[in-house]
Amino acid sequence: MKKRLVEIDLIRGITIFLVVAAHTDMPSFINEVLKTFRMPLFFIVSGYLFSTSKYLSNFKGLFKLRMQSLLVPYFSACVLSYFVWIGIRSIKNSNEDFIWYKPILGFFYGNGSSLLNQPIWFLVCLFCCQLVFCLVLKHLLKYNIFIQVVAFMLIGVVGFLISKILHLPWGLDIALVSQIFLLVGNKLKEYRVLERMKFFDYYTIILVAIFVISFYINKHVDMNDRDYGNLFFFYLGGFSGSLLIFKLTKLLSRFQLIVKLFSYFGRESLTILIFHAGIGFVIITGINDFLLSFLKFNWVVYIVGGISISLVIGWLIKKFSILNFLFNGKSLNNKRKSKSTNIKSIA
């Protein structure tokens, strides 16, 4: 059991690291490969960490908890990004048309393209995703796994078809497409697949083959933009790529430095998600433009800097209970330092 927890911690850290990398100008080919499974992996981890015993019979409790752990940080991040946006406009003395209320409307619409801090679309989408998952699984639990998979796949098809017509608020259509990922993650935990998984066996070869074929056929994927390509190969690529990352952790878990580093990223995933682009990248760009203009910062600098600045901000936030509540969703009356990880709270 302990080894399994180490490996899921590793996966949390790898996942948020890949999310940060996605928002840099990393080589397009690498980014396209990662897009094939990056967000599916996030949803699979969320399903893995979802407690059916705790929430299937307590939907109200899940709703209240996710309001605090997801929606409070989301709207706090929205307000912060709005003031940062106003500040940057003032510094630059921009002459562009200024529609002050447009970003505010975007906060309530909750899709990436409407947000000043685009990565936080995941918070409201995950909120919808978990509520739908809880409601659906509660009614399907009495059926065998085949019926459950078919039902969740059909929900995914419905979400896919809706996305072709309109993009629902809070990424609800994405949440429908992602239901099968949560189910797979939950079943991986139920059947203890991660504990029995090996880094390299004939399954690894099969997964690599499936992933390569899926990527070749369905090269461009972007869940935030509802760009799934062929839905069948989108799912194949998402599943195979995510399982390969699970397998990779079997190797990486042998290296304590890597385990400690990425486990730390995992524990601070909510902070990194909120601040890496909206604050971290802004600071790095400012340093590059005004202090080190003779250099051209590349994408590696943005990854390291974005994560590092986010972690420093997260450390400062924990010093003040009101900020810890606003940006981490931690209860104001909780005086003890929580040992649970941030990604667990948002998953």
Order of alpha helices (4+ residues) and beta strands (2+ residues): alpha-alpha-alpha-alpha-alpha-alpha-alpha-alpha-alpha-alpha-alpha-alpha-alpha-alpha-alpha-alpha-alpha-alpha-alpha-alpha
